[in-house]
Amino acid sequence: MKKLLAATAAVALMTGAAGAEDIKLGVILGFTGPLESITPSMGAGAELAMKEVSDSGKLLDGSTVTSVRGDSTCVDAAAATAAAERLVTTDKVNAIMGADCSGVTGAILANVAVPNGIVMISASATSPGLTSAEDNGLFFRTAPSDARQGEIIAKVLQDRSISSVAISYTNNDYGKGLADSIQAAVEAAGGSVSISAAHEDGKADYSAEVGALASAGGDALVVAGYVDQGGAGVIRAALDTGAFSTFMLPDGMYGNVLEEKFGSELDGSFGTVPGTDSAGGATFLEMATAAGFDGSSSYAGESYDAAALIMLAMQAAGSSKSADLAAKVMDVANAPGEKIYPGELAKGLELLAAGTDIDYVGASAVELIGPGEASGAYREYEFKDGKITTVGYR
């Protein structure tokens, strides 16, 4: 009898092993370009979720998940498209976590993901234009649309008794979309925008742009740009000329590098970045610290969540194929179901395997609405004594 049981167990193990796969997930982010200071933590966040799932042995008969990275550059649509093509055609990834910046995300979606039927979940592409993009049900975002951020920024300005602002935005889909959202929300709240003007990234001198902004005036300057690029240049020129002393800095401008570049020069300035004070967020910060990266960095938690949703959707579909998992992303992200937090991916996989619904909360309090984008919670921060401090959550 013992021999029979042993033989039966051996057959079961062999059967399980036969069903296991080495699943590949693309991670396409701007490892070079204007957001390269925050990208390492985003990649690490996604790969932390992959390691957690692989180590659990609970995904699709013990399948493992391997990250394959691609460089979106954040700003070069042709380079981003080529990188994504390589991930799909050469590396044979099952789905993509990314891209990061809105313009390259839209290019990859239209030119690679949709034609090849590949699911994409972006952790940081926030352009309102992506809400209506033709995606065949393949595109999702764990970051909220900038239509939501514009409303939050208008409320922050109003609460700080700032009634008039000038806006400088990076000249791309992200910058223009965010600037338009901010202007609409500020004016709807009874405030005014003295000027909304684009700046080009990569310039050595932004004095001309700041001169035009200063002439228009405003109680504060909103810089809807990139922390490692023109946005920082606009701030430097404004400070050096005395044009503005108070800055409102949205998500693309958030980063510890601002402390290094400006320190106490930014005291009194403030901004917003997606974030939550949920229990899942605190757990993720602890996990990131243990893994050796900064979990408070922009979109690190959203990146963990994007990768986690892909793998949980695979389990719900019983398949690693994008064609199958796409229909399950909204199901695993939302109620009803048992709540799943960072560090509990094995639990989520077990429940799904047993046919039990889950509600993935994750690091960023995930709730997907409409066409598959996050409903949106934001952290308000400000500079005090040269350091970024958290004011609260909205």
QUINOR-V63525 format. One record per pair of residues at least 6 apart in sequence whose ideal C-beta (glycine too) atoms are under 7 Angstrom apart, sorted by the first residue. I is the first residue (numbers start at 0). GAP is how many residues later the second one is. Records with the same first field share a line. If there is no record, write none. Layout:
I: GAP  GAP
//
This chain:
15: 45  46
16: 45
18: 41  42
19: 41  42  43
20: 39  42  299
21: 42  44
22: 40  41  42  71  297
23: 42  44  67  68  69  70
24: 25  40  42  68  69  70  72  282  285
25: 42  44  61  67  70  71  72
26: 16  19  20  40  41  42  70  71
27: 42  44  55  56  59  68  70  71  80
28: 10  13  14  43  69  70  71
29: 6  9  41  42  43  44  70  71
30: 8  40
31: 39  41
32: 40  41  42
33: 40  41  167  192  194  195
34: 39  65  66  191  193
35: 192
36: 190  191  218  220
37: 217  259  260  261
38: 61
39: 253
40: 252  253  256  259
41: 58  81  82  257  258  261
42: 26
43: 247  249
44: 243  255  256  258  259
45: 21  51  257  258  260  261
46: 20
47: 239  240  243  256
48: 255  258  259  296
49: 15  17  257
51: 293
52: 6  12  258  292  296
53: 10  11
55: 289  290  293
57: 288  291  292
58: 6  252  255  256  290
59: 254  255  260
62: 257
64: 246
67: 19  23  25
69: 13  14  16  17
70: 12
71: 8  11  26  27  28  29  32
72: 6  7  31
73: 26  27  30
74: 26  28  29  97  126
76: 26  27  30
79: 19  24  27  28
80: 26  27  30  31
83: 12  24  28
84: 27
86: 6  9
87: 24  28  30
93: 226  227  228
94: 23  24  215  227  230
95: 17  22  24
96: 24  26  206  209  210  213
97: 22  24
98: 6  9  23  26
99: 24  25
100: 24  73
101: 23  24  25  28  71  72  75
102: 69  70  71
104: 17  20  25
105: 24  27  67
107: 12
108: 11  24  26  30
111: 6
112: 7  25  26
113: 20  21  22  24
116: 21  205  206
117: 20  204
118: 19  191  203  206  207
119: 18  19
120: 19  21  185  188  189
121: 19  21  184
122: 19  20  176  179  180  183
123: 19  175  178
124: 16  18
125: 17  18  19  20  23  48  125
126: 19  46  47  50
127: 17  18  19  49  53
128: 44  48
130: 14  239  240  242
132: 6
136: 189
137: 184  188
138: 233
139: 189  228  232
140: 231  232  233
141: 160  163  164  222  224  232
142: 131  156  159  231
143: 130  229  230  231  232
144: 228
145: 31  32  35
146: 34
147: 228
148: 29  32  101  102  123  229
149: 28  31  32  34  35
150: 34
151: 120  226  242
152: 29  32  95  97  119
153: 28  31  32  35  37
154: 239
155: 114  116  224
156: 8  29  34  91
157: 31  33
161: 57  58
162: 28  29  56
163: 27  28  30  54  55
164: 21  28  53  54  55  56  57  83
165: 28  29  47  50  51  52  55
166: 12  15  16  26  28  29  55  57
167: 29  31  41  45  53  55  57  66
168: 6  7  9  10  27  29  55  56
169: 29  31  54  55  56  60  61
170: 27  28  29
173: 78
174: 23  49  50
177: 46  72
178: 17  45
181: 40  42
182: 10  13
185: 7
186: 6
193: 22  23  24
194: 17  18  21
196: 12  15  16
198: 7  10  26  31  35
199: 30
200: 25  28  29
201: 27  28
202: 27  30
205: 24  27  28  31
206: 30  34
208: 25
209: 24  27  28  31  33
212: 8  30
213: 29
219: 24  26  27  28
220: 17  23  26
221: 26
222: 8  11  12  24  26  30
223: 26  28
224: 6  9  27  28
225: 26
226: 25  26  27  28  30  31
227: 29
230: 21  22
231: 29
234: 12  27
237: 6
238: 26
245: 22  23
246: 19  22
247: 22  23
248: 20  22
249: 21  22
250: 21  22  23  47
252: 18
253: 17  19  44
254: 43
255: 132
257: 8
258: 127  128  129
262: 123
263: 121  122
265: 117
266: 116  117  118  119
267: 115
268: 113  114
269: 110  111  112
270: 110
271: 106  107  108
272: 25  105  106  108
273: 25  28  90  102  103  104
274: 6  102  103  104  118
275: 88  89  101  117
276: 116
277: 83  87
278: 62
279: 61  62  81  82  83  85
280: 20  82  83
282: 58  59  60
283: 11  17  20  58  79
284: 10  11
286: 55  56
287: 6  7  12
288: 6
293: 6
294: 6
300: 62  63
301: 62
303: 38  58  59
304: 57  58  59  61
307: 37  52  54
308: 20  23  24  51
309: 15
311: 20  36  40  46  48
312: 12  15  16  19
313: 6  11
314: 34  37  38
315: 12  15  16  36
316: 7  8  11
318: 6
328: 43
329: 38  42
331: 26  28
332: 27  33  35
333: 25  33  34
334: 24
335: 21  23
336: 20  21  22
337: 13  18  20  21
338: 20  22
339: 7  8  18  20  21
340: 20  21
341: 20  21
347: 10  12
350: 7
351: 6
359: 6
364: 12
365: 8
366: 7  8
367: 6
368: 6
376: 16
377: 15  16
378: 11  14
379: 11  12  14
380: 7  8  9  10
381: 7  9
//
